[in-house]
Structure formats: structure tokens, C-alpha cells
Amino acid sequence: MNQGKNDPASDQGRGDIIEPIEFRPAGATPHLPRIKLPWANGFIALLLLLGAWGAWYVITARSVSIITEPAGAIVTVDGPVAPRIGGHWVLRPGARGVTVEAPGYKPFNGNLIITGEALQTHSITLAPLPGRLRIEVTPIETANVTIDKLIEATAPTTIGNIDAGPHEVTVTAERYLPFTTVMEIEGRAIEQLLTVELKPAWADVSVHSQPSGAVVTVDEMPIGNTPLRAELLQGEHVVELSLDGYRRWERTVEVTAGTPLDLSPIVLIKAESFINVLTRPSGASITVGKEFKGQSPIKFAVAPDKKHEIAALKKGYSSAHKSISVASGTTEDITFHLKPELGAVQFITTPPDAELIIDGEPRGHANQTLDLTTHAHEIEIRKSGYLSYSASITPRKGIRKRIKIRLKTPGQTPSTARGKPQAAPAQGVIRTFAGQQLKLFRGGRVTMGSSRRDPRRRANEALREARIARPFYLGLKEVTNGEFRRFLANHRAAPVSGVDIDGDAHPVVGVSWESAALFCNWLSRKDSLPEFYRVESNKLIGINPAALGYRLPTEAEWSWVARTAPNTEQSFDYPWAGNFPPRGRSGNYADQSASRFLGKVIADYNDGFPVTAPVGSFAANLRGIHDLGGNASEWVNDYYAAAPAQSGGVAQDPLGPHHGGSHVIRGSNWTHATQTELRLAFRDFGSGPRNDVGFRIARYAQ
């Protein structure tokens, strides 16, 4: 039995549990037991399985190189199996999560897509963390800082959280030139330093004058007295020097930062002195020595600190004289009370109860003897039911003049009636009831407007031709306040910045175009002429072109008289028949005397009148007409059109558009200073009153 049990053959078909143990005598060499564990075969199988899987992974995986910026970043690939051999990862195709980290950079967490390529490379660039910028400025303590026109701060300062990369940094401070640079921010929480040295935006300017002590004003701000050294910011500045008794000195200077500017000794010129002459009555001729200055009231410049002989002369009055010296830069007022020279005039009229009117003022019954001043007087004798008589008489000192007048009835022959003719003779110079003088012109051809090539041209100055064929009269001077008040007694012109413009001899301003036209009709009635302007219910409704009554000049007539020279084909650009600017006392324009209330004046020009001047104060043009430029601009007859109609040829005696909302204004005035405004081609328009617009009168001769 035991043998059977130990027979190996008998154990076939059963699982081995333990090998038999042999007992050997002492000292015999033992045989180790052969032990069979129940899990050994499973472990081997597992190893075989793992080996097979590993072989499969290696066969199906791809060699992946991951390059990082910055180099040396720590790369972690997600997943249980991500073997790395040398610098390569062995990864199967598909999406794999990757983490890349490096100090100073924002970590990367994302997926890599592993493709089927055997060898492949993937690059990952980390974004650096924001950096810091410390800004310091010299030579001042603080300045304004902007970065990319978004971040604002005050230096010195440290600005954090700035993204790495280029950034525009601007540093500004008052009175210093702005500093701008492009700063490359490294990021990675690194602090960088920017030191800015600001450059001054000014220069030292030295000002000296002879004599010293002048007040220095820069851009209308006083900064001290000469001699003076000051810091002026770069750019253009207007420097002015003023000293009592001397003319104001002005210059525009260009200051360059860091470049000293020395204004060489400025020699101040003694200021002009002025004499303001009034006479009672006004309208006297004023002379200084032998030089005629104009009619009173008048203000004119004289050399300072010298004796001047002033004389006032007026027909019908004894002359008056005064010697005066005026300190530099001051104005002296002189008033002459003229004593009348009288002559006796005896009026003998039939019928005896007729009314006598002298110079527009009723003087009672015509049968009387009056002492009148020895100058021309306009007389009118009238009575209801009789034709009025009017004439001009000039009494003589020490001589009694006797005038006999017999008024005629309307039924009597008109040719036997004494009085003014219905039409003035078409020759020489005529005189109106109000005392104005008009000169005869027979006209000619005139070019109106200006060329498109003229840089000073305005859009309303269309170039066109006209021909004046109909003879006409034109006033030698503008209508005055005194003359206009004979028509409208309560007319008054308001002062301009405290300067009076209401004197009898000054041009009437502040009147509308319609008032000027109504004055013309009134004057026509006074001179027994048919009215040019048609009026219904006190409203102007049109014109009578054939009428010989007084009117405003047409634009063509005004242009012909102003722009053309007698007996030549020459045409003038400016009223003074020269180039800009005017020289001497060419006319009453915006001069230095008006600088305190006008924004623009003509440099180094002084005509002595800050506002209007008595008419005829300046020389007449070549045709004998005064103030076609300067003093007051003038209403003309024509309706205004920005682009006057062109007939395609030469317009003959044009009267302008038939209708319109405003009328043309021609000629420069006391407020004008620019080349554009002072040209004779300059056109303006309006309808209502202005303190720089008046008028003169005209009429047809036949």
C-alpha cells in the first residue's frame, strides 16, 4: 500500500500538493523540498500580459518632443502612462492634457493633440507675468505720466500690472517740453526703472528800451518794466512796450525753447500829440500854420512839444487864432467862439404878408430888414396860392443889400416867375437846397468786380463790364449829420466807445437805405425836381428812371468814379491809388488811434480819427470826390445780388436787380483794416442802420 502510494504513476491524474519527504540519516546531504505555489502560474501570465500590452503600446505610440519657451519649463503630461525617453515623450495619438510651468510666467494648462506621425514636435510659449515700471523725473519734483494714453499717474511713482511688451510712456509738466518714449516691459514681475530728464519749454528773453521804464506786455499780460529779463514759453508771442508820452511799440516774436532771445535796444518814438478843435458855430476851416486840416469839429495829430498856430475861418465870421503847444501823447481841446460878420439885407415882397424862410428856418413876414452873417444863405419866400420863390444870397459886411420879390400865381407864365429851374444845367458843379455840391460826369466804361486770380477776391465780386452813357452828377462829399437834420431834425448818432460821431460836419451814419432814399426825395422837392423814388403810403415801392431828382448813385456810377482815372485806361485797386498799406494820411481807416476798441487795425498807420472824420478831411481822388474809401461806407441805389446778372456784353447804365431783400454797400470805412476790405472792389450789403454806413447823393443831368 505504501509503495503504491509512493508510486509516481499512481498519482497521475491528480494535482500535486507536496512532494514526498525523504528522511536521511544524520550527516547525509539534505535535498531541498520542491514547493509548488498555487498563484505562480497567474503571475507569470500577468507578466506575459503586461509585456504584450507594453509591446502593443510601444508599437502604437508616437515619439513626441515638447519644446517650451522659456526653455527649462517643467512639463507634466496627464494620464497613468506617459513614458519619457530622453527628451521625448512616448504617447499614443489623441488628446493629452499638458501642464507647463516656469517661474515668472503664467502656467499653461491645455490639451495637446497627438497625431499619427511617428516623430512630432509641439511648442508651448508661456506668457510672462506683468511687470512693474518705476518712473523718476528731474529736474522737477512731480510730473504727469500716461502709459498708452490709458494709464495716468503722477511721477515719481511705481506702476504695476503692466503687460510685457512695448508701451508708449509720456511725461508732461507745466513749462517743460513733453517727453515720449516706447518702453519695452519685460514682465515676469520684474521692476524696471525709467529716469526722465525734462527739458525746459522756455527761453530767456531780454528786453531793453530807450528810454527805460517802459511797461512790457506779452500777449496782453504785463510782465514788468524795461530793462527786463523773462522766461517765455516757446511759440509765437506779441510783445508790446508802452510808456507815457511815447508811441506803443509792438512786435511778434518767435521763441525757441532753450535759445536765448535778446531784443536789441528798442528806441521808443515820442507819441503824437492831438488837438481837438471845436467851433461855435461848427463847419469852420481849421489850419495849422499854412496847412489845411479840415472842418470843425476836427481832431488831428501834431508834433509834440512844439508851438503850433491854429486858425479857424468861416465865411460870415471873423477868423480866430490861437498858439498852442501839446505835450507828447496828450490831447488838447480848443474851442473857438466865432464872432459873426453881419451884413444887412432888406426884403421887400409882394404880397407883403408872405412868409420868409432862411436856411430852412421860418423868420416871420418877408417884409423886414435882417442882419445876416456874410456867407451864402438859402432863402425861400412862400404864400398859399402863389408860386414859391427860392434863391441863394450872400450879404456883405457894411453894405445893405435890398431884395425885391414879387410872387406869381400859378396862372402866370412860368417863364416870368422867379425861382429855381426845374432841371439844373448839365455843366460844372451844382449846389443843392441843403448846400451839397455835386459834380458833373459824362461817364465811360468801367470794369466791376475782381479777377478769380486775385487771392483777396470775395465770392460776390463777379467780374463784369458796364458803360455809363447818361451824364450824371455826384456829390463831392458824403451827406453830413447837419445836412440830414434839415430833413429829419431829431436824428442823432450814438457815440462809439465814448467818441462822438454826431458833429454837424461828420458823415451821417445810422440811417437805413430807405431813410437815405427818402432824404433824396425831400431834397428833390426842395429843389423843384421830380422825385426819383416812388412812394405810396409812406413806403418806397420803386423808382422813376427818367426822373432828374436826387437819388443814390448806382453801383456802376460809384465804381466808375472810384476806380478809373481821368483821360487814361488805368484802374485802381485802392482809394489812395497805390499799394497796401496806405501811407501818410490817405484816408480814415482803422488806425492806431482806434486800437483800444477795434480788434484789427493797420500797423503803423494813424490818420488821427478813431471813428468818423468831418467830410472832406482827406484829399479828394483824381476825379475830385472825397471819402470814396474810408470814413463811412455808402449806400448805393442797387438791390444786392451775390452774383450780379451777366448780360453777356457790356451793360449800359445798369440800375441793378429789380427786386431784393437788401441793398449794395460800397467803399471801406473807419472800421476796416485788411487788404480785402480796403479794395475798391469790396462789396457789402444790408438794409438797416449801421454806425459805419452813410451815403452821398447823385442825379441824372438829362
Buried (B, 14 or more C-beta within 10 A) or exposed (E): EEEEEEEEEEEEEEEEEEEEEEEEEEEEEEEEEEEEEEEEEEEEEEEEEEEEEEEEBEEEBBBBEBEBEBEEBEBEBEEEEBEEEEEBBBBBBEEBEBBBBBEBBBEBEEEBEBEEEEEBEBEBEBBBBBBBBBBBBEEEEEBBBBBEEEBEBEBBBBBEEBEBEEBEBBBBBEEBBEBEEEBEBBBBBBEBEBEBEBEBBBBBBBBBBEEEEBBBBBEEEEBBBBBBEBEBBBEEBEBBBBBEBBBBBBEEBEBEBEEEBEBEEBEBEBBBBBBBBBBEBBBBBBBBEEEBBBBBBBBBBBBBEEEBEBBBBBEBBEBBEBEBEBBBBBEBEBBBEBEBBBBBBEBBBEEEEBBBBBBBEEBEEBBEEBEBBBBBBBBBBBBEEBBBBBBEBBBEEEEEBEBEBBBBEEEEEEEEBEBBEEBBEBEEEBBBBBBBEBBBBEBEBBBBBBEEEBEBBBEBBBBBBBBBEBBBBBBBBBBBBBBBBBBBEEBEBEEBEEBBBBBBBBBBBBBBBBBBBBBBBBBBEBBBBBBBBEBEEEEBEEBEEEBBBBBBBBBBBBBBBBBBEEEEEEBBBBBBBEEBBBEEBBBBBBBBBBBEEBEEBBEEBBBBBBBBBBBBBBEBBBBBBBBBBBBBBBBBBBBBBEEBEEEEEEBBBBBBBEEBEBBBBBBBBBBBBBBBBBBBBBBBBBBEEBBBBBBBBBBBBE
